[in-house]
Amino acid sequence: MQELFEKMKEYLNMDTEISFTEFDDYYKKVVEFLNDSWTGLNEDDTMHMLFILDNLKSNAEDRAKRKEKEAKKYAKMAQRTEIWANALIKRLREAGLNDEEISKRYEAIYEAV
């Protein structure tokens, strides 16, 4: 989990855009991690994963709007990351957090990055 979060921070601080191949590899690592471990995430890790998913989703949506050959693949990635993000938000709500608390914790992570 921490490795995925550190990699996202690295990507966010880059001046250049990563290739489709690198984006796809990272996306697949995130999904694989979630498939294997999402039910075992504590609240902090769930928030960090939500941060990762939100950034993946917004970048995939942006790239899907371009007239590139991978546009459809990016659109699918955006859809799947949104599904995962919604599942994590639902889990946080079930743990007792309301939307305002989730937003505040998300903003704290965003500010720290």
Secondary structure, DSSP 8 states (H G I E B T S, - for coil): -HHHHHHHHHHHT-SS---HHHHHHHHHHHHHHHHHHGGG--HHHHHHHHHHHHHHHHHHHHHHTSSSTTHHHHHHHHHHHHHHHHHHHHHHHHTT--HHHHHHHHHHHHHH-
